[in-house]
């Protein structure tokens, strides 16, 4: 089992920046990938970004690829999501996810078998 805890969500003005963190605990030696998803009210959960843990390959959703960046600290089993030039449409609950076995794709929600509780990001003036 892997447990995930997100933090860093808050209210921010359009054009601003925010950094989310997600700490993994438990059987982290099995980590294969970690990812970020978001869900706005009335919309489907959307892939934001993901990283293959031991290799470092990173993937981003089209809506954020020029503004968001993922990084990781493998010593403390933490993945970060740096969000810049935030827009009102970035508002939503941001979820951290993890997978503990090899999979060919990490850009879909079905690729992950562990999820955090989510952290609210609100972009508004």
N, C-alpha and C positions, 0 to 999 in steps of 0.2 A: 504494500500500500504506500501511496505517496500522498502527502497532504500539501496543499497550496494555500498561501495567504497573500492576498494582494493588499497594496496600500498606495496612497498618493493621490487618489481622486479628490477633486474639489471643484469649486466654481472658478472659472477663469474667463477673462475677456477675449473676444475675438482677436486673433493675431498674437496671442500670448503662447507661453510654453508651459509644459507640465511633464513631470517624469513619474511614471508608475513603476512600482517594484513588486516582485512576486518571489517569495521565498518558498522553496521546496524542502520538505522534511520527510522523514520516514526512509523508505528503501530507495534513496536517491542514487545508489550505485547502479541502478537499472535504468536511469534516465536515458531515453533516446532522443526526445525532442520536447521543447517547450514552446508554447505559442500564446498569442493574445487574440482574443475575439471581442467584439462589441455588439451590443444590441440596443437599438433605439426603440422607444415605445411604438408598438404596432408593426415593427419590422422584424425580419429574420435575423438570426445571429450571423455576423459578418466576420470573415477572416481579416485580421489586421496585420499580423506578422508572426513568423515562427523561426526557430533556430534548431538545427540538428546539433544536439548538445556537444558531443565529443569532437565533431568535425568543424562546427562553426558556420556551416552553410546557412544563409539567412534568406527568407522569403517574405514578401510584402504584398498586401492587397493593393489593387490598382488605385483605390481612392486615397491611399496614404503614402505610397511608395516614395514620393518626393519630399515628404514632410516628417515622417516618423522614422525612428531608428531603434533597432533592438541591440542590446548588448547583454553580456552575461558575465557573472563572476563565478567561476566553477568551484572556487574554494568555499564559498558560502552558499552555493546552490541557489543563486539569485539571478533572475532575469529582469531586465529593465526595458521599459518602453519610453523613449524620449520622444515627446510630441511637440513639434514646433509649428508655428503659423496656424494655430488652431482656428477652426471654423465652427459656426453654430451647428453644422451638420455632423460634427464629431461628437456631439452630445450623446451620451448613452451609458449603459453599464458596461464596464470593461472587465472581461474575465480572463484569468490566466488558466492555461491548460497544460497538461503533461501527458506524455506517452512513455511507456516503459518497455517497448519492444520495437523492432525494426519495422518500418512501413515505407512504402515507396513514395507516398505523398504526405505532407504535413500541413496542407493548406485547407483542409476541410474539417469541420467539427467532429465528424465521425472517426477521424484519425486519432483522437485523444480519448484516453480512458480515465483521466483525473481532471477535476475542475475545482477552481476556487469559488468563493462566494460572490466575487465581483466587487468592483469599486466604482462609484458614480463619478462620472466626469460631465460637468455642465459648462458649456461654452456660451456665454451670454453677456451682453452689455447691460 
